[in-house]
Amino acid sequence: MDLRYGMNPHQHARVSAGGDHVRVVHGAASMINYLDALNAWQLVAEASRATGKAAAASFKHVSPAGAVLAGDLDETMRDSWGLGDSSVGLITAAYVRARDADPRSSYRDMIAVSEPVDLELAELLASAVSDGIIAPGYAPGIVAALGRKKGGRFVVFEIDPAFQPPKPEVRTVFGVSFVQGRDICRSPKICCMWLSATPSAATRRSMHCSAW
């Protein structure tokens, strides 16, 4: 399947194998859109499975600008998004917190959420400068609403949340091919604690973590 372009606009790219578990339901995706979406989805899916909470991520250039679990919104977050004192759903709260981690780096981000997108989140995203979103589903009418962003160029991915990739990962860099086992989160507590709070020095020592 041909893509809109590769990592950069002057590069041609295509999906050469796999991909049945993820669909572009609106827009024309580039290779960088795919890489941001798939990497962001892995992050929120693992975080959600490990904690049982809704998770969201803001990805840009294959790196997370913010990745957070649903939680309370502070006054600054509410003011920035015009939320006032109103009640906010879990998936919307998760994305607001993720975007607030580094708003400048999140400009024109790829959004990933662990839960289906509802009307509340779609309305919030109407004012966000983003390139696309990946989610396990969308409420009726939401794909069409999101598709109006960016003059119709907003990319909407839908992914099968039950999909598990093969354990071996293959990558080719400058003519050299590598195969390794997929990095699976073996300790949910360690892998996901950073998403909700920065642990104390004592906790880091007990978890044998040298950096946070």
C-alpha positions, 0 to 999 in steps of 0.5 A: 500500500502506497503512503502519502510520503515517507519520513520526509515529504520527498521520500516515497514509502509504502506498507510492504507487509502486515497492517491488517490490525490498523486501518486509516479510516480518514485521511492519507497517512505518511510513514511518519504518521504510521510510526508515531501512531503505532509507537504511541499506541503501544505505550498507551495500551501497555500503560492501560493494561498494567494499571487499569486506567485510561491512558493518552500520549502525545507523540512527535517525530517518534518520541513522546512529548507526553504520556499520562494516565487519567487523573485530576486536572489542575487550574492551569490545565483547565484554563488552557482548554477552557474547561472551567469547573465542569466534570471531565471524562477520563480519556479527555482528562488523560489527553489534556494531561499528556498534552500539558506535559510539553505543549510546544513539543506537542504542536502538530502531534499524533494523539494516542488514547487507550479508549474509544474516542467520545464526543467530549474528546472530539470537541476538545480536539477541535481546537488542538493543532494536531496531525492525527489520532489513533484509538481502538474505536470511535463513537458514531459520527466522531470520525467524520467530525475529526476528519474536518480538522486540518481542512480534511487532512487530519489522519484517523487510525483505528486499531484492533486492541486485541492484536499482539505483534510477533515476538521477533522484531526486524530492523534494517539500518544502512544495509545491516539487518537486526533481529531481536525479541520484542521489549515486553513490559515484564513489571507493570509497576516499574514500567508505568509508575512514571506515567502517574507520578515521579517516585521518591529516591527511596522508591527508585532505589528499591526498584533498582532504577538509576534514572527517572 
